Each structure stands twice: as C-alpha cells, then as structure tokens.
C-alpha cells in the first residue's frame, strides 16, 4: 500500500455506525447534531492556500498534488483488494457533491473546529449516504491527519487511477437541461469510437449559458472538446458578421 509522509496508511479509524444506502439528492442532506453549518462564519485562509497544502506557490501546489495522488492510490489499493472499485468511485462522487457545499468545506478545513466535531459530521455523512466502511474510515483518517483539505484533489486523482485501471475514458457532457439516458448512451458510443477505450464513463453538468445543445469534453484532463451548443453557433455567426463588417 502507498506510503504517505513516511507513514503507511491503514484503514483502522473508528468503525462507522451501520448505514443504509438511501436514494435521493445528496445536495439536500440535512445535517443535525447542533453543528449549524450555515452559521459558520470564519475568516479562513484563502481557498488556494487551504486546498493546496502547506508551502505556498508552485512548490506547495506540487507537494499537495503529490500527497493527493498518494492518498488516492492508497484508497484504490484497498478498493482493488476488496473488489469495490465501482462502489468506491460512486462513494467518492457523493463525497465530492457534499464538499462542493462551501459551508461543509469550510467547516472541515477550519482550524478552530475540533476533530471530534469533524468526525461527528463524518458520521452524519456516512449515515445519510450509505458510503462503505473503508471510505468512511478514509475520511476519518484525513481528519485525524489534518489533510481533509485535500479531499477534492483526492477525488480527482482517484478518478484518474480508476480510469487507468479499468481502461475507462471520462467524458463530461455539459447541457442546458438534463439529457435522456438514450442520448447519453449514444454520446458514450461516439466517444468510445473516437478513443478506442474499453469503457466510457459519462459525467453530466448543467450550464444554462449554452442556450441549447451540449458540449463533450474528453481526453487527458478534458483536453478535447466537441461543441454542439447553440452558444458556439451564435459566437461563430457573430464572428463571421464582424469579419464581414471590417473586411
């Protein structure tokens, strides 16, 4: 298993309480227990500093990226060993949505909130989402080691590891409205033909500024773009009109 900061990670944190997988939107989680996250008004370090680790500048960012990759690989090792790669990926997607809530993120990275309170919130996340015990233990380890600020980077790094292990191409489909499953299936087949990947995994994003249509990003770090949006068409028309005016 990967070694982090000269200390091997062992998933031996407190065992989380028994949980049950529930259906519903993660963004609508209700956190009880007196934490009162919406009222958490703390003056924290800048977002870049808190997320990119200790060191600042390019060196600090590189160190944080390396740490996030090490944690992601360690978690992937556990998921491979117990054959839960797919479920662990799904669990991390839930966690990513939860930490997209600015109040939740600030709560966990705050230096004045006790580790006990942070672990209590981890317990609530576990009971609300039904994530697996080893993923819950992983969150507690990040809290204990004061590296929870890396969680978003760890999710991204784990996604890369998963894609490599399973020969999966990630395609991010951005549209104005939610696309039907059959349309997403057609997009997946198209990306598979373009890349030759064994599998294609679709992530969807809603962006009303597109007016209509959709875009597809795939390739290394989303380097390749297929733009089928009305916004792009309108921009092309405007550019052509401008060229006609000034020529």
Short mmCIF file of the C-alpha atoms (twelve columns), coordinates in Angstrom:
data_MODEL
# 
_entry.id   MODEL 
# 
loop_
_atom_site.group_PDB 
_atom_site.id 
_atom_site.type_symbol 
_atom_site.label_atom_id 
_atom_site.label_alt_id 
_atom_site.label_comp_id 
_atom_site.label_asym_id 
_atom_site.label_seq_id 
_atom_site.Cartn_x 
_atom_site.Cartn_y 
_atom_site.Cartn_z 
_atom_site.pdbx_PDB_model_num 
ATOM 1   C CA . UNK A 1   0.000   0.000  0.000   1 
ATOM 2   C CA . UNK A 2   1.220   3.534  -0.700  1 
ATOM 3   C CA . UNK A 3   3.243   5.272  1.982   1 
ATOM 4   C CA . UNK A 4   2.218   8.809  2.888   1 
ATOM 5   C CA . UNK A 5   4.594   11.181 4.641   1 
ATOM 6   C CA . UNK A 6   6.701   8.170  5.637   1 
ATOM 7   C CA . UNK A 7   3.670   6.702  7.424   1 
ATOM 8   C CA . UNK A 8   1.748   3.771  5.883   1 
ATOM 9   C CA . UNK A 9   -1.975  4.347  5.682   1 
ATOM 10  C CA . UNK A 10  -4.018  1.734  7.451   1 
ATOM 11  C CA . UNK A 11  -7.756  1.995  7.376   1 
ATOM 12  C CA . UNK A 12  -8.216  1.373  11.071  1 
ATOM 13  C CA . UNK A 13  -10.043 4.510  12.205  1 
ATOM 14  C CA . UNK A 14  -13.171 4.232  14.307  1 
ATOM 15  C CA . UNK A 15  -15.621 1.861  12.700  1 
ATOM 16  C CA . UNK A 16  -18.558 3.871  11.385  1 
ATOM 17  C CA . UNK A 17  -22.066 3.058  12.566  1 
ATOM 18  C CA . UNK A 18  -24.155 0.655  10.477  1 
ATOM 19  C CA . UNK A 19  -25.560 2.523  7.488   1 
ATOM 20  C CA . UNK A 20  -28.191 2.043  4.868   1 
ATOM 21  C CA . UNK A 21  -27.956 3.277  1.317   1 
ATOM 22  C CA . UNK A 22  -30.703 5.782  0.663   1 
ATOM 23  C CA . UNK A 23  -31.926 7.301  -2.536  1 
ATOM 24  C CA . UNK A 24  -32.269 10.999 -3.069  1 
ATOM 25  C CA . UNK A 25  -30.214 14.064 -3.897  1 
ATOM 26  C CA . UNK A 26  -27.034 14.408 -1.923  1 
ATOM 27  C CA . UNK A 27  -27.265 18.197 -2.047  1 
ATOM 28  C CA . UNK A 28  -30.399 18.040 0.108   1 
ATOM 29  C CA . UNK A 29  -28.740 16.334 3.051   1 
ATOM 30  C CA . UNK A 30  -29.871 17.603 6.423   1 
ATOM 31  C CA . UNK A 31  -27.124 17.734 8.989   1 
ATOM 32  C CA . UNK A 32  -28.329 17.531 12.578  1 
ATOM 33  C CA . UNK A 33  -26.320 17.328 15.761  1 
ATOM 34  C CA . UNK A 34  -26.106 21.034 16.521  1 
ATOM 35  C CA . UNK A 35  -23.350 21.787 14.011  1 
ATOM 36  C CA . UNK A 36  -25.286 24.686 12.428  1 
ATOM 37  C CA . UNK A 37  -23.109 24.869 9.350   1 
ATOM 38  C CA . UNK A 38  -24.903 27.818 7.703   1 
ATOM 39  C CA . UNK A 39  -23.920 29.988 10.703  1 
ATOM 40  C CA . UNK A 40  -20.245 29.083 10.437  1 
ATOM 41  C CA . UNK A 41  -18.712 32.467 9.609   1 
ATOM 42  C CA . UNK A 42  -14.968 32.057 9.972   1 
ATOM 43  C CA . UNK A 43  -12.158 34.035 8.431   1 
ATOM 44  C CA . UNK A 44  -10.095 31.255 6.940   1 
ATOM 45  C CA . UNK A 45  -7.032  31.099 4.798   1 
ATOM 46  C CA . UNK A 46  -7.589  31.714 1.118   1 
ATOM 47  C CA . UNK A 47  -9.152  28.824 -0.767  1 
ATOM 48  C CA . UNK A 48  -5.991  28.248 -2.781  1 
ATOM 49  C CA . UNK A 49  -3.828  28.028 0.308   1 
ATOM 50  C CA . UNK A 50  -6.182  25.737 2.197   1 
ATOM 51  C CA . UNK A 51  -6.617  23.378 -0.700  1 
ATOM 52  C CA . UNK A 52  -3.048  23.336 -1.948  1 
ATOM 53  C CA . UNK A 53  -1.347  22.391 1.250   1 
ATOM 54  C CA . UNK A 54  1.475   23.855 3.248   1 
ATOM 55  C CA . UNK A 55  4.214   25.587 1.363   1 
ATOM 56  C CA . UNK A 56  2.605   28.096 -0.960  1 
ATOM 57  C CA . UNK A 57  3.374   28.811 -4.593  1 
ATOM 58  C CA . UNK A 58  4.197   26.215 -7.216  1 
ATOM 59  C CA . UNK A 59  6.162   24.058 -4.775  1 
ATOM 60  C CA . UNK A 60  3.252   23.920 -2.336  1 
ATOM 61  C CA . UNK A 61  0.863   23.022 -5.146  1 
ATOM 62  C CA . UNK A 62  3.180   20.250 -6.373  1 
ATOM 63  C CA . UNK A 63  3.515   18.810 -2.869  1 
ATOM 64  C CA . UNK A 64  -0.249  18.875 -2.366  1 
ATOM 65  C CA . UNK A 65  -0.855  17.208 -5.734  1 
ATOM 66  C CA . UNK A 66  1.679   14.511 -4.844  1 
ATOM 67  C CA . UNK A 67  0.014   13.939 -1.474  1 
ATOM 68  C CA . UNK A 68  -3.441  13.773 -3.073  1 
ATOM 69  C CA . UNK A 69  -2.164  11.215 -5.584  1 
ATOM 70  C CA . UNK A 70  -0.635  9.101  -2.809  1 
ATOM 71  C CA . UNK A 71  -3.868  9.107  -0.822  1 
ATOM 72  C CA . UNK A 72  -5.874  8.271  -3.947  1 
ATOM 73  C CA . UNK A 73  -3.590  5.346  -4.767  1 
ATOM 74  C CA . UNK A 74  -3.810  4.064  -1.201  1 
ATOM 75  C CA . UNK A 75  -7.605  4.132  -1.326  1 
ATOM 76  C CA . UNK A 76  -7.562  2.458  -4.748  1 
ATOM 77  C CA . UNK A 77  -5.375  -0.322 -3.326  1 
ATOM 78  C CA . UNK A 78  -7.996  -1.027 -0.687  1 
ATOM 79  C CA . UNK A 79  -10.833 -0.877 -3.217  1 
ATOM 80  C CA . UNK A 80  -8.983  -3.293 -5.514  1 
ATOM 81  C CA . UNK A 81  -8.256  -5.703 -2.695  1 
ATOM 82  C CA . UNK A 82  -11.900 -5.962 -1.672  1 
ATOM 83  C CA . UNK A 83  -13.197 -5.665 -5.258  1 
ATOM 84  C CA . UNK A 84  -15.195 -2.491 -4.679  1 
ATOM 85  C CA . UNK A 85  -13.666 -0.142 -7.238  1 
ATOM 86  C CA . UNK A 86  -17.036 0.703  -8.787  1 
ATOM 87  C CA . UNK A 87  -18.779 1.310  -5.469  1 
ATOM 88  C CA . UNK A 88  -15.838 3.302  -4.109  1 
ATOM 89  C CA . UNK A 89  -15.980 5.536  -7.168  1 
ATOM 90  C CA . UNK A 90  -19.695 6.077  -6.561  1 
ATOM 91  C CA . UNK A 91  -19.000 6.855  -2.895  1 
ATOM 92  C CA . UNK A 92  -16.425 9.479  -3.821  1 
ATOM 93  C CA . UNK A 93  -18.898 11.116 -6.200  1 
ATOM 94  C CA . UNK A 94  -21.275 11.520 -3.260  1 
ATOM 95  C CA . UNK A 95  -18.487 12.969 -1.138  1 
ATOM 96  C CA . UNK A 96  -17.483 15.351 -3.912  1 
ATOM 97  C CA . UNK A 97  -21.033 16.741 -4.067  1 
ATOM 98  C CA . UNK A 98  -21.131 17.194 -0.299  1 
ATOM 99  C CA . UNK A 99  -17.802 19.052 -0.209  1 
ATOM 100 C CA . UNK A 100 -18.952 21.279 -3.064  1 
ATOM 101 C CA . UNK A 101 -21.099 22.907 -0.376  1 
ATOM 102 C CA . UNK A 102 -18.901 25.793 0.735   1 
ATOM 103 C CA . UNK A 103 -20.198 25.643 4.325   1 
ATOM 104 C CA . UNK A 104 -19.266 21.967 4.623   1 
ATOM 105 C CA . UNK A 105 -15.813 22.518 3.134   1 
ATOM 106 C CA . UNK A 106 -15.047 25.484 5.409   1 
ATOM 107 C CA . UNK A 107 -16.240 23.544 8.434   1 
ATOM 108 C CA . UNK A 108 -13.798 20.705 7.772   1 
ATOM 109 C CA . UNK A 109 -10.782 22.900 6.973   1 
ATOM 110 C CA . UNK A 110 -11.367 25.290 9.885   1 
ATOM 111 C CA . UNK A 111 -8.508  25.194 12.405  1 
ATOM 112 C CA . UNK A 112 -10.834 26.146 15.272  1 
ATOM 113 C CA . UNK A 113 -13.354 23.321 14.800  1 
ATOM 114 C CA . UNK A 114 -12.349 20.301 16.865  1 
ATOM 115 C CA . UNK A 115 -11.533 16.948 15.285  1 
ATOM 116 C CA . UNK A 116 -14.304 15.445 17.386  1 
ATOM 117 C CA . UNK A 117 -16.888 17.731 15.763  1 
ATOM 118 C CA . UNK A 118 -15.491 16.949 12.333  1 
ATOM 119 C CA . UNK A 119 -15.734 13.200 12.995  1 
ATOM 120 C CA . UNK A 120 -19.329 13.702 14.153  1 
ATOM 121 C CA . UNK A 121 -20.116 15.258 10.791  1 
ATOM 122 C CA . UNK A 122 -18.351 12.377 9.044   1 
ATOM 123 C CA . UNK A 123 -20.711 10.032 10.926  1 
ATOM 124 C CA . UNK A 124 -23.701 12.037 9.684   1 
ATOM 125 C CA . UNK A 125 -22.410 11.907 6.110   1 
ATOM 126 C CA . UNK A 126 -21.981 8.136  6.429   1 
ATOM 127 C CA . UNK A 127 -25.472 7.590  7.813   1 
ATOM 128 C CA . UNK A 128 -27.025 9.870  5.176   1 
ATOM 129 C CA . UNK A 129 -25.260 8.447  2.121   1 
ATOM 130 C CA . UNK A 130 -24.516 4.819  2.976   1 
ATOM 131 C CA . UNK A 131 -20.897 5.018  1.876   1 
ATOM 132 C CA . UNK A 132 -18.789 1.922  2.544   1 
ATOM 133 C CA . UNK A 133 -16.913 1.454  5.841   1 
ATOM 134 C CA . UNK A 134 -13.457 1.738  4.278   1 
ATOM 135 C CA . UNK A 135 -14.407 5.048  2.632   1 
ATOM 136 C CA . UNK A 136 -15.793 6.331  5.939   1 
ATOM 137 C CA . UNK A 137 -12.557 5.276  7.653   1 
ATOM 138 C CA . UNK A 138 -10.607 7.069  4.935   1 
ATOM 139 C CA . UNK A 139 -12.447 10.331 5.687   1 
ATOM 140 C CA . UNK A 140 -11.673 9.928  9.394   1 
ATOM 141 C CA . UNK A 141 -8.006  9.357  8.579   1 
ATOM 142 C CA . UNK A 142 -7.902  12.608 6.591   1 
ATOM 143 C CA . UNK A 143 -9.458  14.402 9.565   1 
ATOM 144 C CA . UNK A 144 -7.005  12.802 12.011  1 
ATOM 145 C CA . UNK A 145 -4.002  13.648 9.817   1 
ATOM 146 C CA . UNK A 146 -5.288  17.182 9.140   1 
ATOM 147 C CA . UNK A 147 -5.333  16.608 5.379   1 
ATOM 148 C CA . UNK A 148 -9.069  16.846 4.781   1 
ATOM 149 C CA . UNK A 149 -8.455  19.992 2.720   1 
ATOM 150 C CA . UNK A 150 -7.106  17.659 0.007   1 
ATOM 151 C CA . UNK A 151 -10.392 15.786 -0.413  1 
ATOM 152 C CA . UNK A 152 -11.395 17.432 -3.705  1 
ATOM 153 C CA . UNK A 153 -7.957  16.811 -5.197  1 
ATOM 154 C CA . UNK A 154 -8.001  13.236 -3.902  1 
ATOM 155 C CA . UNK A 155 -11.331 12.613 -5.647  1 
ATOM 156 C CA . UNK A 156 -9.870  13.874 -8.939  1 
ATOM 157 C CA . UNK A 157 -6.733  11.757 -8.521  1 
ATOM 158 C CA . UNK A 158 -8.760  8.659  -7.635  1 
ATOM 159 C CA . UNK A 159 -10.812 9.176  -10.779 1 
ATOM 160 C CA . UNK A 160 -7.604  9.120  -12.835 1 
ATOM 161 C CA . UNK A 161 -6.447  5.936  -11.105 1 
ATOM 162 C CA . UNK A 162 -9.827  4.283  -11.666 1 
ATOM 163 C CA . UNK A 163 -9.849  5.252  -15.353 1 
ATOM 164 C CA . UNK A 164 -6.366  3.808  -15.846 1 
ATOM 165 C CA . UNK A 165 -7.137  0.559  -14.033 1 
ATOM 166 C CA . UNK A 166 -10.368 -0.037 -15.956 1 
ATOM 167 C CA . UNK A 167 -9.355  1.427  -19.354 1 
ATOM 168 C CA . UNK A 168 -12.131 3.989  -18.990 1 
ATOM 169 C CA . UNK A 169 -12.460 7.261  -20.867 1 
ATOM 170 C CA . UNK A 170 -14.176 10.025 -18.909 1 
ATOM 171 C CA . UNK A 171 -16.480 12.263 -20.938 1 
ATOM 172 C CA . UNK A 172 -18.004 15.357 -19.334 1 
ATOM 173 C CA . UNK A 173 -21.266 16.258 -21.075 1 
ATOM 174 C CA . UNK A 174 -22.486 19.801 -20.431 1 
ATOM 175 C CA . UNK A 175 -26.020 20.755 -21.469 1 
ATOM 176 C CA . UNK A 176 -28.756 23.256 -20.677 1 
ATOM 177 C CA . UNK A 177 -31.181 20.609 -19.486 1 
ATOM 178 C CA . UNK A 178 -30.753 17.033 -18.310 1 
ATOM 179 C CA . UNK A 179 -30.252 14.720 -21.292 1 
ATOM 180 C CA . UNK A 180 -32.172 11.485 -21.678 1 
ATOM 181 C CA . UNK A 181 -30.345 8.247  -20.928 1 
ATOM 182 C CA . UNK A 182 -30.565 7.092  -24.550 1 
ATOM 183 C CA . UNK A 183 -28.852 10.292 -25.710 1 
ATOM 184 C CA . UNK A 184 -26.076 9.838  -23.171 1 
ATOM 185 C CA . UNK A 185 -25.662 6.249  -24.357 1 
ATOM 186 C CA . UNK A 186 -25.242 7.481  -27.927 1 
ATOM 187 C CA . UNK A 187 -22.658 10.020 -26.793 1 
ATOM 188 C CA . UNK A 188 -20.780 7.293  -24.910 1 
ATOM 189 C CA . UNK A 189 -20.667 5.120  -28.021 1 
ATOM 190 C CA . UNK A 190 -19.371 8.049  -30.059 1 
ATOM 191 C CA . UNK A 191 -16.590 8.793  -27.557 1 
ATOM 192 C CA . UNK A 192 -15.705 5.100  -27.461 1 
ATOM 193 C CA . UNK A 193 -15.295 5.061  -31.254 1 
ATOM 194 C CA . UNK A 194 -13.107 8.176  -31.115 1 
ATOM 195 C CA . UNK A 195 -10.837 6.965  -28.318 1 
ATOM 196 C CA . UNK A 196 -10.867 3.190  -28.599 1 
ATOM 197 C CA . UNK A 197 -11.367 2.953  -24.838 1 
ATOM 198 C CA . UNK A 198 -12.820 -0.228 -23.386 1 
ATOM 199 C CA . UNK A 199 -15.287 1.757  -21.290 1 
ATOM 200 C CA . UNK A 200 -16.705 5.265  -21.329 1 
ATOM 201 C CA . UNK A 201 -17.917 6.975  -18.190 1 
ATOM 202 C CA . UNK A 202 -20.250 9.952  -18.553 1 
ATOM 203 C CA . UNK A 203 -20.441 12.854 -16.104 1 
ATOM 204 C CA . UNK A 204 -23.140 15.443 -16.700 1 
ATOM 205 C CA . UNK A 205 -23.094 19.179 -15.973 1 
ATOM 206 C CA . UNK A 206 -25.913 21.698 -16.389 1 
ATOM 207 C CA . UNK A 207 -24.977 25.099 -17.873 1 
ATOM 208 C CA . UNK A 208 -27.836 27.392 -18.887 1 
ATOM 209 C CA . UNK A 209 -25.476 29.756 -20.711 1 
ATOM 210 C CA . UNK A 210 -25.233 27.258 -23.578 1 
ATOM 211 C CA . UNK A 211 -28.788 28.261 -24.665 1 
ATOM 212 C CA . UNK A 212 -29.320 24.811 -26.209 1 
ATOM 213 C CA . UNK A 213 -27.339 21.807 -27.390 1 
ATOM 214 C CA . UNK A 214 -24.395 20.350 -25.499 1 
ATOM 215 C CA . UNK A 215 -20.617 20.059 -25.267 1 
ATOM 216 C CA . UNK A 216 -18.432 16.996 -24.694 1 
ATOM 217 C CA . UNK A 217 -15.009 17.141 -23.070 1 
ATOM 218 C CA . UNK A 218 -12.780 14.064 -23.029 1 
ATOM 219 C CA . UNK A 219 -9.134  13.122 -23.336 1 
ATOM 220 C CA . UNK A 220 -6.303  13.895 -20.924 1 
ATOM 221 C CA . UNK A 221 -7.651  16.456 -18.422 1 
ATOM 222 C CA . UNK A 222 -10.525 17.241 -20.774 1 
ATOM 223 C CA . UNK A 223 -8.176  18.488 -23.481 1 
ATOM 224 C CA . UNK A 224 -10.516 17.567 -26.344 1 
ATOM 225 C CA . UNK A 225 -13.806 19.365 -26.930 1 
ATOM 226 C CA . UNK A 226 -16.822 18.680 -29.133 1 
ATOM 227 C CA . UNK A 227 -19.043 21.765 -29.053 1 
ATOM 228 C CA . UNK A 228 -22.594 21.214 -30.291 1 
ATOM 229 C CA . UNK A 229 -24.067 24.146 -28.385 1 
ATOM 230 C CA . UNK A 230 -26.194 26.965 -29.739 1 
ATOM 231 C CA . UNK A 231 -23.923 29.374 -27.861 1 
ATOM 232 C CA . UNK A 232 -20.984 28.241 -30.003 1 
ATOM 233 C CA . UNK A 233 -23.052 28.585 -33.166 1 
ATOM 234 C CA . UNK A 234 -24.090 32.110 -32.194 1 
ATOM 235 C CA . UNK A 235 -20.484 33.044 -31.450 1 
ATOM 236 C CA . UNK A 236 -19.423 31.709 -34.862 1 
ATOM 237 C CA . UNK A 237 -22.146 33.746 -36.577 1 
ATOM 238 C CA . UNK A 238 -21.166 36.879 -34.657 1 
ATOM 239 C CA . UNK A 239 -17.511 36.354 -35.615 1 
ATOM 240 C CA . UNK A 240 -18.415 35.962 -39.290 1 
ATOM 241 C CA . UNK A 241 -20.550 39.109 -39.197 1 
ATOM 242 C CA . UNK A 242 -17.737 41.033 -37.543 1 
ATOM 243 C CA . UNK A 243 -15.274 39.862 -40.182 1 
ATOM 244 C CA . UNK A 244 -17.713 40.930 -42.889 1 
ATOM 245 C CA . UNK A 245 -18.070 44.369 -41.355 1 
ATOM 246 C CA . UNK A 246 -14.354 45.048 -41.026 1 
ATOM 247 C CA . UNK A 247 -13.265 43.472 -44.335 1 
# 
